[in-house]
Amino acid sequence: MQAVSLDAVIAPYVEEARKSYPTAKARFLQGLPSDQAFFVTVRLKDATGRSERVFLQVAEIRSTTVFGTIANKVVLVEGFKVGQRYSVDESDILDWMIAKPDGSEEGNFVGKFLDTYQP
């Protein structure tokens, strides 16, 4: 039996996130409450070919480009660090999340799935 890649396993959740992203983007552009933060999940790739999914805290969206800062520690790929400015095309977004001060979140379809996934 051939192992299924993680990308294949998360594909339905990425699709769900991408379908609902325009609504989340519109909310961000209209202005979220000051105690909420908007994140997108993106894949960083380095020169050695390694990749890693990270959260990007969104600061601005212009047309189809998302600008922000890497919001979590980067473990696998080289040349990236938490707090680093980074931009990505919306077509490369894997997931999105709106974080609320009480610890709850909206979105994060891939993340919620991976929290319970056991290969």
C-alpha positions in Angstrom: 0.0 0.0 0.0 1.4 3.4 -1.0 1.5 6.2 1.6 -0.8 9.1 0.9 1.0 12.5 1.0 -0.1 15.0 3.6 -0.9 17.5 0.8 -3.4 15.0 -0.6 -4.9 14.4 2.9 -5.4 18.1 3.6 -6.6 19.0 0.0 -10.3 19.0 0.9 -9.7 21.4 3.8 -7.5 23.7 1.7 -10.3 23.8 -0.9 -12.8 24.7 1.9 -10.5 27.4 3.1 -10.0 28.9 -0.4 -13.8 28.9 -1.0 -14.5 30.8 2.1 -11.4 33.1 1.9 -13.1 35.9 -0.1 -15.6 36.5 2.7 -12.8 36.6 5.4 -10.8 38.9 3.1 -13.8 41.2 2.8 -14.2 41.3 6.6 -10.5 42.2 7.0 -10.7 44.9 4.4 -13.7 46.4 6.1 -11.8 46.4 9.4 -11.8 43.7 12.0 -12.2 44.7 15.7 -8.9 45.9 17.1 -8.7 42.8 19.4 -8.9 40.4 16.5 -6.1 39.3 14.1 -6.2 37.9 10.6 -3.8 35.1 9.5 -3.2 33.1 6.4 -1.4 29.8 6.2 1.3 29.7 3.5 4.1 27.4 2.5 7.6 28.6 2.8 10.3 27.0 0.6 14.0 27.3 0.9 16.9 26.8 -1.5 17.4 23.2 -0.4 13.9 22.3 -1.5 12.4 21.9 2.0 9.0 23.4 2.8 7.1 24.3 5.9 3.6 25.7 6.5 3.5 28.8 8.7 1.0 31.5 9.7 1.4 34.9 8.2 -0.2 37.7 10.2 -1.9 39.8 7.6 -1.1 43.5 7.7 -2.4 44.5 4.3 -4.0 43.1 1.2 -3.5 44.9 -2.2 -5.3 43.4 -5.1 -4.3 39.7 -4.8 -1.1 40.1 -2.8 -1.2 39.5 1.0 1.5 41.3 3.0 2.3 40.5 6.6 4.8 39.0 9.0 5.7 35.4 9.8 3.8 34.7 13.0 5.4 31.4 14.3 8.8 29.9 14.7 10.2 28.5 11.5 11.7 25.1 12.2 12.5 23.3 8.9 13.3 25.9 6.2 16.3 28.2 6.2 16.3 31.9 5.6 13.0 32.7 7.4 12.3 33.8 10.9 9.4 34.8 13.1 8.5 38.5 12.7 10.0 38.6 9.1 8.0 40.5 6.6 6.7 38.3 3.8 4.2 38.6 1.0 2.3 35.9 -1.0 -0.2 35.8 -3.8 -3.7 34.8 -2.7 -3.5 31.7 -5.0 -0.8 30.3 -2.7 -2.9 30.6 0.5 -3.6 27.2 2.1 -5.9 28.4 4.9 -7.0 31.4 6.9 -7.9 32.2 10.5 -9.4 35.1 12.4 -8.1 34.9 16.0 -10.2 36.3 18.8 -9.1 37.5 22.3 -11.0 34.7 24.1 -8.8 32.1 22.2 -11.5 31.1 19.8 -11.0 31.3 16.1 -12.8 31.3 12.8 -11.5 29.4 9.8 -8.3 27.4 10.3 -9.9 24.5 8.4 -6.5 22.7 7.8 -5.3 23.4 11.3 -8.3 22.0 13.0 -8.2 18.9 10.9 -4.4 18.4 11.6 -5.1 18.8 15.4 -7.0 15.5 15.2 -5.3 13.7 12.3 -3.7 10.4 12.9 -2.1 8.8 9.8 
